[in-house]
Amino acid sequence: MAAFIIEGGHALSGEIRPQGAKNEALQVICASLLTAEEVTIENIPDIRDINNLILLLKDIGVKAVRLDKNKYSFKADKVNLDYLESDEFVKKCASLRGSVLMIGPLLARYHKAIITKPGGDKIGRRRLDTHFLGFKYLGARFRHIDNRNVYEINADHLKGCNMLLDEASVTGTANIIMAAAMAEGTTTVYNAACEPYIQQLCKMLNSMGAKISGIASNLLTIEGVETLHGTTHRILPDMIEVGSFIGMAAMVGDGIRIKDVSVPNLGIIPEAFRRLGVQIDIEGDDLVIPHQKHLVIDSFIDGTIMTLADAPWPGLTPDLLSVLIVVATQARGSVLFHQKMFESRLFFVDKLIDMGAQIILCDPHRAVVVGHDHMRTLRGGRMASPDIRAGIALLIAAMSATGTSRIDNIEQIDRGYENIETRLNALGAKIERLPN
């Protein structure tokens, strides 16, 4: 198990550019399965989850060619359908949550798919009911194979319909969009997720010949087409990495510019940090975070304690609550964090408490942070990364702490952040990677 050794207390300064968006990459790479023609995708992040997905696509016969550092071409003209039935394929899917996004394209183009419970972060129950219900509305049938604990999904043909999703699931919406793009007739999807990465998927599919309207709203209309063709697509900057860099700049920055962030697609993220007292200046498409001498947490207009809660887009993404919690430990004031969407994502605060943070974990969904404006600095320690986002939050905490810290299980961080220690060391951090 690899680890980071972090020497805390070093100020960061300079420029950094976010990688391509992981969550968009998972969707649009899987969308290449919808056509036999070549699909070129730019700004693909070089991270563990994406690389494993590309390897999985190669295993099923997709020609994936690396054209440049973050640019690939995909050609799914000879997919090995027999391999989809194999135990080896099922085992690999079980270790990669992004593999669930292959179901919609496979169902649309080949009328069959196999699914098992996918892997990923240990952050609580992440059900797939929305995916199943959407496919069922389109005419798919499910059969559970007990001895392999997998579901076999079949559809002689998919037929458009009207559907109301039980929740605005991002991956569920993406899967349903991809399946409906080649279904017979028109599909309307109400309560659809509408975050920028879903918008990007729809725009890419339209450039391939799909007919999707209502993009950026929660009501999508998809007119099915018989075939889709190739295209070239560029992935947005990763909003979660942008938010992570804002948190780092607030905690240990001595003037940091985050380059080319796609400001219109950040939503409420900058404002969430501003509520913790972080100064963020927008210059063109860059964010500039000057040295933060003091951070003061806002209260609501009526004087009540600030509450930050996650919500589906355009609400605050749950992926950044962990970073916001770390920043709050060094701001003046108190704030309640309410993690509504996952029940295990706040348990990492025990590690922050061990580092000296004053946090009350009320229950699996709520934590109160009492910040002290750097009067009670964090102290270094040894910890392990439980998931991608908690891992980066712990790294930020360690960089701001007094003394040296060790973070184990950094493979979790590698799943979502590209060469993170190299990029941060270039700004002045002192992070050493210990190999397995």
Stockholm file with secondary structure:
# STOCKHOLM 1.0

chainA/1-436         MAAFIIEGGHALSGEIRPQGAKNEALQVICASLLTAEEVTIENIPDIRDINNLILLLKDIGVKAVRLDKNKYSFKADKVNLDYLESDEFVKKCASLRGSVLMIGPLLARYHKAIITKPGGDKIGRRRLDTHFLGFKYLGARFRHIDNRNVYEINADHLKGCNMLLDEASVTGTANIIMAAAMAEGTTTVYNAACEPYIQQLCKMLNSMGAKISGIASNLLTIEGVETLHGTTHRILPDMIEVGSFIGMAAMVGDGIRIKDVSVPNLGIIPEAFRRLGVQIDIEGDDLVIPHQKHLVIDSFIDGTIMTLADAPWPGLTPDLLSVLIVVATQARGSVLFHQKMFESRLFFVDKLIDMGAQIILCDPHRAVVVGHDHMRTLRGGRMASPDIRAGIALLIAAMSATGTSRIDNIEQIDRGYENIETRLNALGAKIERLPN
#=GR chainA/1-436 SS CCEEEEECCCCEEEEECCCBCHHHHHHHHHHGGGCSSEEEEESCCCCHHHHHHHHHHHHTTCEEEEEETTEEEEECSSCCTTGGGSHHHHHHHHTCGGGGGGHHHHHHHHSEEEECCCCCCCSSCCCCHHHHHHHHHTTCEEEEETTTTEEEEECSSCBCCEEECSSCCHHHHHHHHHHHTTSBSEEEEESCCCCHHHHHHHHHHHHTTCEEECTTSSEEEEECCSCCCCEEEECCBCHHHHHHHHHHHHHHEEEEEECCCCGGGSTTHHHHHHTTTCCCEEETTEEEECCCSCCBCCCCTTSCCEEEEBCSTTSBCGGGHHHHHHHHTTSEEEEEEECCSCSSTTTTHHHHHHTTCCEEEEETTEEEEEEETTSSCCBCCEEECCSHHHHHHHHHHHHHSBSEEEEECTHHHHTTSTTHHHHHHTTTCCEEEECC
#=GC SS_cons         CCEEEEECCCCEEEEECCCBCHHHHHHHHHHGGGCSSEEEEESCCCCHHHHHHHHHHHHTTCEEEEEETTEEEEECSSCCTTGGGSHHHHHHHHTCGGGGGGHHHHHHHHSEEEECCCCCCCSSCCCCHHHHHHHHHTTCEEEEETTTTEEEEECSSCBCCEEECSSCCHHHHHHHHHHHTTSBSEEEEESCCCCHHHHHHHHHHHHTTCEEECTTSSEEEEECCSCCCCEEEECCBCHHHHHHHHHHHHHHEEEEEECCCCGGGSTTHHHHHHTTTCCCEEETTEEEECCCSCCBCCCCTTSCCEEEEBCSTTSBCGGGHHHHHHHHTTSEEEEEEECCSCSSTTTTHHHHHHTTCCEEEEETTEEEEEEETTSSCCBCCEEECCSHHHHHHHHHHHHHSBSEEEEECTHHHHTTSTTHHHHHHTTTCCEEEECC
//
